[in-house]
């Protein structure tokens, strides 16, 4: 292993270690821009857009300089499925070292599907030039929610879904198990959430047809109860105590990656006897200028070469252009036999069944429309970025969610009333209410003006959520603000906290999640409010962080007994 490969592994290990620490201490965290992101060293992306409105640097012409150095390189941003991230980093490094390659810096960032869904909105900052999802189902969903209209492309590589299992448990198996045995035994496998992870999605869509209706009513709630937000949470649980996560589905690439990073906690692969679907990696070109478009297409061609196939194999990924045989960990059970990928209808049916077996949300979303939301960010504004991101995120929520939408600024609802209801709390499976919420989310910019009447609004929203408390759901208020409370006629922070303490009922918990965008918020105050109300504060110091923050705040939760962390 060369020094670059070693540094790559160390970067991946450091990222996973950071994520493991975050998962273990979720109640105390503030989401920062570096989460889940590894940037390839080089010239980097110039002119990052910040909330204060710094302009982006102009794009230089793409030049090919065979056999020569590149004094100037064009930055090209790639968002990549986390399962493929180490391989794509290595590929980018190798391709850029080729003297016949163009003068390009490929900047590679790992993105979970929900993060990509929000961040690929047409008006979002830090939008990538290319996106590598690990399933065509995510592209379909992004096209539907973000109105991307991106064209699907053939996969350049695959990684089969396998069950990562503790070697001692695998040794007890009586031959190769069936899907039914894996999900419906007394000690079923654990899963990552099928609504937001590819491993969970493929597993559920593959296993569900093997269950009778009666079995499904028993098995699905049991699987949902043990589910984790991500496979990194499951690997972290296994490393800490193998008995808490001794078997769970992952990509073959992630299993190989884990065993390389944690040689003292190696797991083996178990493949269902019926066969297994695969993660499918394709390159989606979303570049908006011809220079970066060309760079993405040049990379697409390289991804299908024998040189790329060799690098893929080193990271446990199988090229579709050059057949390879992957070694399986010693003690593994069953030959890896790749079957068909579940279609969109099968995935939708599976996630609907899962959703019905899990606790739904009742959410009151509350958006800051004070005057500072008009501040420029490049050629757009804070409120424009927020409006689009919120619209995509809210559209991606399960239809069984109950959702309402408010806006706030000083006297927004009339003299002495800092909040205004645009849509009451109602079910999104009611088409008329879903349309009302969508319309409300699209009008945030029309309501901007005034100061930040924050504390009165939080207290009013809490009271509304308590008034409409649904005992069969997780009840939450989500507050998004870009500033500090500056209503001189409103209640103070201490008064707000006292009110919340007095009104709190542990038998009817209401989670107040706060999101602070930009540099002018009061993170200490927002954190205090959320931590005393069963939730957390999320910070988005720059507009690019909006993708991660909204995805984490709305989708990446573990909610138990009303507490969401």
Wavefront OBJ file of the C-alpha trace (Angstrom):
o trace
v 0.000 0.000 0.000
v 1.436 3.343 -1.098
v 1.427 6.580 0.909
v -1.582 7.978 -0.951
v -3.675 4.893 -0.341
v -2.638 4.939 3.303
v -3.635 8.595 3.657
v -6.929 7.859 1.934
v -7.718 5.092 4.357
v -6.743 7.286 7.265
v -9.049 10.026 5.976
v -11.909 7.546 5.696
v -11.095 6.171 9.135
v -10.997 9.649 10.618
v -14.330 10.497 9.030
v -15.925 7.314 10.291
v -14.434 7.824 13.751
v -15.841 11.351 13.793
v -19.258 10.117 12.704
v -19.158 7.379 15.330
v -18.426 9.940 18.035
v -21.263 12.105 16.752
v -23.680 9.179 16.741
v -22.640 8.287 20.292
v -23.094 11.841 21.540
v -25.906 12.998 19.267
v -27.604 15.016 21.994
v -24.588 17.260 22.399
v -23.666 17.902 18.806
v -23.847 20.853 16.487
v -23.738 19.848 12.822
v -20.736 21.466 11.121
v -19.794 21.787 7.503
v -17.188 19.040 7.671
v -19.580 16.190 8.486
v -19.511 13.416 5.910
v -17.209 15.432 3.661
v -13.735 14.526 2.429
v -12.213 17.006 -0.015
v -9.473 15.915 -2.413
v -6.310 17.961 -1.833
v -5.423 20.307 -4.683
v -6.416 23.688 -5.969
v -9.905 23.196 -4.532
v -13.028 25.161 -5.222
v -12.445 28.891 -5.335
v -14.870 31.475 -4.092
v -17.039 29.478 -1.699
v -20.380 31.183 -1.154
v -21.034 32.344 2.387
v -24.104 33.742 4.003
v -22.581 37.197 3.843
v -22.562 36.940 0.059
v -19.116 36.313 -1.432
v -19.167 35.901 -5.226
v -17.947 32.726 -6.919
v -14.690 32.802 -8.886
v -14.999 32.659 -12.693
v -14.494 29.300 -14.369
v -11.321 28.965 -16.385
v -11.404 27.257 -19.773
v -10.781 23.520 -19.648
v -7.429 22.744 -21.270
v -5.653 19.508 -22.045
v -1.885 19.751 -21.677
v -0.374 16.340 -22.484
v 2.924 15.845 -20.759
v 2.855 19.303 -19.171
v 2.105 20.705 -15.740
v -1.139 22.524 -15.017
v -0.593 25.992 -13.561
v -4.356 26.484 -13.438
v -6.907 23.767 -12.812
v -10.675 23.921 -13.203
v -12.444 22.779 -10.031
v -15.188 20.217 -10.678
v -17.373 19.222 -7.756
v -18.609 15.631 -7.374
v -21.118 14.372 -4.836
v -20.702 10.670 -4.284
v -22.532 7.888 -2.488
v -20.605 7.163 0.692
v -20.125 3.518 -0.340
v -18.213 4.673 -3.453
v -16.426 7.653 -1.951
v -13.030 6.035 -1.194
v -12.840 4.502 -4.677
v -13.827 7.741 -6.436
v -11.253 9.686 -4.438
v -8.562 7.243 -5.572
v -9.818 7.325 -9.160
v -9.792 11.117 -9.255
v -6.255 11.176 -7.929
v -5.120 8.603 -10.493
v -6.847 10.336 -13.389
v -5.436 13.744 -12.516
v -1.930 12.250 -12.409
v -2.313 11.056 -16.019
v -0.296 13.467 -18.226
v -2.931 13.135 -20.954
v -5.781 14.200 -18.685
v -7.197 17.747 -18.713
v -6.296 20.336 -16.111
v -9.098 19.543 -13.654
v -9.378 19.218 -9.887
v -12.183 16.828 -9.015
v -13.420 17.770 -5.544
v -15.152 14.720 -4.056
v -17.700 14.934 -1.247
v -19.632 12.061 0.333
v -23.370 12.707 0.448
v -26.210 10.656 1.857
v -29.213 10.369 -0.511
v -31.402 12.784 1.462
v -28.615 15.384 1.551
v -28.197 15.092 -2.213
v -31.942 15.391 -2.711
v -32.056 18.764 -0.975
v -28.737 20.089 -2.249
v -29.446 19.373 -5.925
v -32.149 22.036 -6.033
v -31.545 24.449 -8.903
v -30.917 27.424 -6.609
v -28.816 25.723 -3.950
v -25.238 26.925 -3.308
v -22.376 24.436 -3.520
v -24.425 22.483 -6.050
v -22.219 19.802 -7.650
v -21.279 19.320 -11.292
v -21.659 15.558 -11.087
v -23.512 13.200 -8.775
v -22.837 9.491 -8.222
v -25.820 7.875 -6.455
v -25.773 4.191 -5.594
v -29.248 3.325 -6.871
v -31.435 4.538 -9.758
v -34.265 4.792 -7.234
v -32.619 7.872 -5.682
v -32.333 9.607 -9.048
v -36.040 9.013 -9.622
v -36.829 10.471 -6.232
v -34.574 13.500 -6.691
v -36.109 14.203 -10.099
v -39.539 14.121 -8.480
v -38.806 16.281 -5.425
v -36.082 18.675 -6.632
v -37.463 18.907 -10.193
v -33.993 18.022 -11.438
v -35.020 16.323 -14.715
v -31.623 14.602 -14.821
v -31.181 11.811 -17.324
v -30.431 8.337 -15.939
v -27.233 6.680 -17.110
v -25.989 3.107 -17.150
v -24.065 2.039 -14.031
v -20.289 1.997 -14.351
v -19.896 -0.230 -11.284
v -21.834 -2.317 -8.782
v -21.451 -3.625 -5.260
v -23.784 -6.418 -4.140
v -25.815 -6.172 -0.971
v -24.529 -8.616 1.650
v -25.261 -9.292 5.287
v -22.311 -8.244 7.464
v -22.245 -10.771 10.285
v -20.187 -11.505 13.355
v -17.935 -14.482 12.476
v -19.063 -16.483 15.525
v -22.718 -16.059 14.569
v -22.041 -16.932 10.922
v -20.295 -20.142 11.998
v -23.545 -21.298 13.615
v -25.559 -21.041 10.394
v -26.783 -24.272 8.876
v -25.884 -23.451 5.301
v -26.863 -20.414 3.271
v -29.941 -18.686 4.796
v -32.998 -17.409 2.971
v -34.261 -13.842 3.260
v -37.127 -15.118 5.382
v -34.731 -16.663 7.902
v -32.706 -13.464 8.115
v -35.601 -11.101 8.791
v -38.166 -13.311 10.526
v -36.110 -15.304 13.040
v -36.247 -14.809 16.798
v -33.057 -12.732 16.434
v -33.471 -10.938 13.100
v -30.833 -8.853 11.391
v -30.753 -5.159 12.185
v -31.327 -2.658 9.408
v -30.524 0.897 8.460
v -33.592 2.994 7.707
v -34.978 1.975 4.272
v -36.459 5.445 3.763
v -33.049 7.087 3.714
v -30.374 4.404 3.101
v -29.767 2.184 0.095
v -28.869 -0.860 2.190
v -32.158 -0.668 4.061
v -34.162 0.074 0.919
v -32.757 -2.896 -1.041
v -33.110 -5.255 1.919
v -36.720 -4.433 2.621
v -37.743 -4.539 -1.052
v -36.021 -7.945 -1.416
v -37.353 -9.505 1.780
v -40.920 -8.200 1.758
v -42.176 -10.470 -1.068
v -41.036 -13.483 0.982
v -43.332 -12.552 3.867
v -47.005 -13.381 4.133
v -49.338 -10.608 5.291
v -49.490 -12.208 8.742
v -45.698 -12.464 8.957
v -45.293 -8.884 7.784
v -47.518 -7.545 10.569
v -45.162 -9.130 13.105
v -41.773 -8.863 11.375
v -41.783 -5.290 10.043
v -42.462 -3.567 13.405
v -39.747 -5.718 14.984
v -37.240 -4.718 12.288
v -38.275 -1.066 12.586
v -37.720 -1.106 16.339
v -34.083 -2.168 15.886
v -33.345 0.072 12.901
v -30.508 2.624 12.873
v -30.205 5.867 10.867
v -27.133 4.663 8.931
v -24.784 1.741 8.400
v -22.039 3.714 10.132
v -24.221 3.664 13.256
v -24.481 -0.118 12.921
v -20.754 -0.635 12.343
v -20.081 1.625 15.318
v -22.452 -0.399 17.488
v -20.762 -3.634 16.416
v -17.297 -2.285 17.186
v -18.450 -1.181 20.641
v -20.403 -4.355 21.475
v -20.865 -7.103 18.841
v -23.983 -8.402 20.563
v -25.872 -5.167 19.803
v -25.428 -5.384 16.019
v -24.196 -8.835 15.077
v -25.791 -8.920 11.604
v -26.968 -6.165 9.259
v -27.109 -5.497 5.479
v -24.420 -3.393 3.815
v -22.738 -3.099 0.447
v -19.883 -5.507 -0.154
v -17.659 -2.446 -0.590
v -18.589 -1.094 2.850
v -17.863 -4.469 4.458
v -14.439 -4.661 2.808
v -13.780 -1.055 3.817
v -14.785 -1.751 7.429
v -12.567 -4.831 7.690
v -9.618 -2.889 6.314
v -10.120 -0.037 8.753
v -10.916 -2.181 11.801
v -8.869 -5.389 11.557
v -9.663 -6.237 15.189
v -13.418 -6.125 14.482
v -13.665 -7.955 11.171
v -17.032 -9.220 10.003
v -17.891 -11.798 7.339
v -20.410 -11.688 4.511
v -23.542 -13.817 4.355
v -25.505 -13.932 1.104
v -29.163 -15.002 0.955
v -29.665 -18.158 -1.093
v -32.187 -16.428 -3.400
v -29.507 -13.995 -4.555
v -29.062 -10.355 -3.708
v -29.565 -6.973 -5.416
v -26.664 -4.604 -5.912
v -25.783 -1.018 -5.243
v -25.498 0.518 -8.726
v -23.138 3.459 -9.211
v -23.840 5.795 -12.116
v -22.557 9.269 -12.952
v -25.278 11.886 -13.329
v -24.132 15.035 -15.102
v -25.720 18.100 -13.480
v -23.121 20.667 -14.608
v -24.562 24.019 -15.659
v -21.670 25.277 -17.820
v -19.997 23.643 -20.847
v -16.522 23.553 -19.310
v -17.495 21.483 -16.289
v -19.930 19.481 -18.393
v -16.972 18.415 -20.545
v -14.939 17.531 -17.458
v -17.741 15.304 -16.129
v -18.035 13.512 -19.484
v -14.267 12.938 -19.633
v -14.452 11.364 -16.187
v -17.397 9.214 -17.303
v -15.239 7.741 -20.086
v -12.383 7.067 -17.666
v -14.684 5.253 -15.234
v -15.245 2.521 -17.839
v -11.552 1.822 -18.487
v -9.547 -1.217 -17.295
v -7.424 1.154 -15.179
v -10.536 2.326 -13.341
v -11.757 -1.269 -12.927
v -8.496 -2.140 -11.202
v -8.913 0.701 -8.715
v -12.560 -0.184 -8.107
v -11.547 -3.735 -7.255
v -9.136 -2.489 -4.603
v -12.123 -0.922 -2.839
v -14.504 -3.844 -3.185
v -16.468 -2.414 -6.120
v -17.126 -4.391 -9.296
v -16.718 -2.598 -12.626
v -19.497 -3.224 -15.137
v -17.031 -2.785 -17.995
v -14.358 -5.246 -16.879
v -15.476 -8.435 -15.062
v -13.712 -8.994 -11.741
v -13.947 -11.561 -8.966
v -13.956 -10.154 -5.457
v -12.337 -12.076 -2.591
v -14.706 -12.797 0.277
v -13.663 -12.598 3.938
v -12.640 -15.908 5.472
v -15.628 -17.527 7.168
v -18.188 -15.970 4.804
v -21.313 -17.947 3.941
v -22.633 -18.305 0.417
v -21.519 -17.288 -3.040
v -22.367 -13.710 -3.915
v -24.959 -14.000 -6.685
v -26.266 -10.666 -7.952
v -29.963 -10.659 -8.768
v -32.233 -7.988 -10.260
v -32.612 -4.592 -8.650
v -36.066 -3.922 -7.135
v -38.053 -1.583 -9.347
v -39.617 1.681 -8.248
v -42.994 0.079 -7.509
v -41.420 -2.563 -5.249
v -39.419 0.054 -3.360
v -42.468 2.278 -2.894
v -44.551 -0.645 -1.628
v -41.814 -1.685 0.801
v -41.234 1.796 2.216
v -44.978 2.332 2.596
v -45.227 -0.855 4.650
v -42.253 0.264 6.739
v -43.722 3.711 7.259
v -46.988 2.240 8.503
v -45.063 0.215 11.095
v -43.055 3.139 12.461
v -43.993 6.163 14.507
v -45.071 9.056 12.317
v -44.353 12.714 12.974
v -46.597 15.657 13.666
v -44.421 18.656 12.767
v -45.017 22.384 12.989
v -42.323 23.980 10.778
v -41.577 27.618 11.559
v -39.463 29.802 9.232
v -37.749 33.114 9.938
v -38.772 35.807 7.420
v -37.133 38.768 9.153
v -35.498 41.434 6.995
v -32.022 39.889 7.207
v -33.281 36.923 5.193
v -33.044 39.228 2.157
v -29.249 39.404 2.562
v -27.438 38.505 -0.638
v -25.666 35.184 -1.121
v -23.862 35.459 -4.418
v -26.587 36.238 -6.938
v -29.398 34.973 -4.695
v -30.605 35.552 -1.127
v -30.830 33.665 2.141
v -34.583 33.371 1.872
v -34.450 32.096 -1.727
v -32.019 29.338 -0.748
v -34.080 28.479 2.308
v -37.372 28.533 0.387
v -36.197 26.045 -2.222
v -34.434 23.756 0.255
v -37.457 23.742 2.535
v -39.791 22.976 -0.338
v -37.712 19.963 -1.417
v -37.322 18.689 2.152
v -41.009 19.018 2.976
v -41.963 17.329 -0.309
v -39.715 14.396 0.597
v -41.426 13.745 3.944
v -43.605 10.612 4.068
v -47.207 11.262 3.068
v -48.403 9.991 6.437
v -46.648 12.902 8.186
v -48.767 15.634 9.764
v -47.287 19.027 8.906
v -48.040 22.697 9.433
v -46.110 25.818 8.378
v -45.672 29.200 10.057
v -43.530 32.239 9.280
v -42.289 34.791 11.815
v -40.838 38.266 12.217
v -41.779 41.121 14.546
v -45.519 41.885 14.174
v -45.752 39.429 11.237
v -49.241 38.375 12.382
v -50.341 41.885 13.416
v -49.353 44.257 16.247
v -47.801 42.281 19.111
v -47.995 38.955 17.253
v -44.728 37.803 15.706
v -45.962 34.644 13.933
v -48.429 33.868 11.173
v -49.895 30.541 10.119
v -49.633 29.750 6.410
v -50.803 26.138 6.720
v -52.327 24.429 9.777
v -51.066 21.066 11.019
v -52.634 18.427 8.793
v -51.924 15.106 7.079
v -49.846 15.135 3.901
v -51.792 12.202 2.482
v -54.651 14.689 2.118
v -53.893 16.048 -1.360
v -55.483 19.412 -0.659
v -53.431 19.914 2.491
v -50.227 18.786 0.761
v -50.906 21.363 -1.966
v -51.520 24.032 0.685
v -48.173 23.271 2.370
v -46.354 23.315 -0.962
v -47.870 26.686 -1.812
v -46.992 28.058 1.632
v -43.373 26.898 1.311
v -43.102 28.600 -2.077
v -44.154 31.999 -0.679
v -41.566 32.496 2.093
v -39.794 35.246 0.146
v -43.035 37.236 -0.195
v -43.334 37.556 3.579
v -39.868 38.938 4.404
v -39.613 42.055 6.563
v -39.174 43.210 10.156
v -37.037 42.075 13.078
v -36.532 38.643 14.620
v -39.370 37.914 17.024
v -37.886 34.586 18.020
v -38.802 33.786 21.622
v -42.477 34.755 21.426
v -42.753 32.611 18.298
v -41.123 29.540 19.857
v -43.456 29.764 22.828
v -46.529 30.179 20.604
v -45.470 27.265 18.394
v -44.898 25.064 21.435
v -48.363 25.894 22.755
v -49.927 25.101 19.362
v -48.112 21.741 19.204
v -49.278 20.955 22.727
v -52.839 21.945 21.888
v -52.824 19.593 18.886
v -50.756 16.855 20.511
v -51.124 13.468 18.806
v -50.349 10.589 21.200
v -49.696 8.223 18.280
v -46.918 10.349 16.812
v -43.643 12.060 17.619
v -44.716 15.683 18.088
v -42.159 18.269 17.037
v -41.624 21.957 16.339
v -38.843 22.824 13.860
v -37.601 26.433 14.076
v -35.323 27.860 11.351
v -33.790 31.282 12.013
v -30.882 33.429 10.823
v -30.708 35.779 13.802
v -31.072 36.476 17.499
v -34.242 37.529 19.237
v -34.545 41.318 18.940
v -38.177 41.954 19.868
v -38.030 44.478 22.723
v -41.671 43.831 23.603
v -41.335 40.047 23.647
v -40.448 37.578 26.381
v -36.833 37.006 27.391
v -34.850 33.787 27.031
v -35.213 33.087 30.737
v -38.974 33.635 30.543
v -39.200 31.299 27.552
v -37.245 28.570 29.343
v -39.373 28.983 32.449
v -42.535 28.702 30.353
v -41.245 25.570 28.632
v -40.281 23.979 31.942
v -43.690 24.694 33.430
v -45.562 23.413 30.362
v -43.444 20.330 29.762
v -45.170 16.990 30.310
v -42.875 13.928 30.114
v -45.919 11.864 29.170
v -46.552 14.172 26.201
v -43.075 15.198 24.999
v -42.728 17.850 22.302
v -39.355 18.056 20.543
v -38.283 21.612 19.653
v -35.575 21.370 16.999
v -33.764 24.627 16.232
v -31.770 25.357 13.067
v -29.493 28.398 12.971
v -28.363 29.623 9.552
v -25.548 32.105 9.100
v -23.132 33.700 11.546
v -25.584 35.905 13.444
v -27.559 33.351 15.458
v -27.196 32.682 19.179
v -26.136 29.013 19.232
v -25.964 28.910 23.030
v -29.558 30.071 23.460
v -30.927 27.841 20.690
v -29.063 24.845 22.057
v -30.460 25.425 25.548
v -34.000 25.607 24.181
v -33.704 22.395 22.161
v -31.889 20.341 24.770
v -34.569 21.043 27.367
v -37.272 20.004 24.873
v -36.149 16.551 23.759
v -34.180 17.608 20.690
v -31.065 19.344 19.365
v -29.712 22.528 17.771
v -28.272 22.354 14.242
v -25.951 25.044 12.876
v -25.495 26.004 9.216
v -22.649 28.555 9.259
v -22.571 28.716 5.437
v -25.324 28.210 2.844
v -23.718 24.994 1.644
v -24.407 23.534 5.087
v -28.153 23.878 4.540
v -28.156 20.549 2.698
v -26.672 18.631 5.614
v -28.571 20.509 8.295
v -32.071 20.118 6.868
v -31.434 16.468 6.046
v -30.189 15.748 9.563
v -32.840 17.811 11.318
v -35.789 16.337 9.428
v -34.677 12.809 8.499
v -31.663 11.571 10.486
v -33.343 11.047 13.854
v -33.634 8.286 16.354
v -36.904 9.050 18.132
v -37.758 7.089 21.232
v -40.438 8.071 23.716
v -40.793 11.412 21.967
v -37.101 12.287 22.207
v -35.369 12.871 18.866
v -31.571 12.849 18.848
l 1 2 3 4 5 6 7 8 9 10 11 12 13 14 15 16 17 18 19 20 21 22 23 24 25 26 27 28 29 30 31 32 33 34 35 36 37 38 39 40 41 42 43 44 45 46 47 48 49 50 51 52 53 54 55 56 57 58 59 60 61 62 63 64 65 66 67 68 69 70 71 72 73 74 75 76 77 78 79 80 81 82 83 84 85 86 87 88 89 90 91 92 93 94 95 96 97 98 99 100 101 102 103 104 105 106 107 108 109 110 111 112 113 114 115 116 117 118 119 120 121 122 123 124 125 126 127 128 129 130 131 132 133 134 135 136 137 138 139 140 141 142 143 144 145 146 147 148 149 150 151 152 153 154 155 156 157 158 159 160 161 162 163 164 165 166 167 168 169 170 171 172 173 174 175 176 177 178 179 180 181 182 183 184 185 186 187 188 189 190 191 192 193 194 195 196 197 198 199 200 201 202 203 204 205 206 207 208 209 210 211 212 213 214 215 216 217 218 219 220 221 222 223 224 225 226 227 228 229 230 231 232 233 234 235 236 237 238 239 240 241 242 243 244 245 246 247 248 249 250 251 252 253 254 255 256 257 258 259 260 261 262 263 264 265 266 267 268 269 270 271 272 273 274 275 276 277 278 279 280 281 282 283 284 285 286 287 288 289 290 291 292 293 294 295 296 297 298 299 300 301 302 303 304 305 306 307 308 309 310 311 312 313 314 315 316 317 318 319 320 321 322 323 324 325 326 327 328 329 330 331 332 333 334 335 336 337 338 339 340 341 342 343 344 345 346 347 348 349 350 351 352 353 354 355 356 357 358 359 360 361 362 363 364 365 366 367 368 369 370 371 372 373 374 375 376 377 378 379 380 381 382 383 384 385 386 387 388 389 390 391 392 393 394 395 396 397 398 399 400 401 402 403 404 405 406 407 408 409 410 411 412 413 414 415 416 417 418 419 420 421 422 423 424 425 426 427 428 429 430 431 432 433 434 435 436 437 438 439 440 441 442 443 444 445 446 447 448 449 450 451 452 453 454 455 456 457 458 459 460 461 462 463 464 465 466 467 468 469 470 471 472 473 474 475 476 477 478 479 480 481 482 483 484 485 486 487 488 489 490 491 492 493 494 495 496 497 498 499 500 501 502 503 504 505 506 507 508 509 510 511 512 513 514 515 516 517 518 519 520 521 522 523 524 525 526 527 528 529 530 531 532 533 534 535 536 537 538 539 540 541 542 543 544 545 546 547 548 549 550 551 552 553 554 555 556 557 558 559 560 561 562 563 564 565
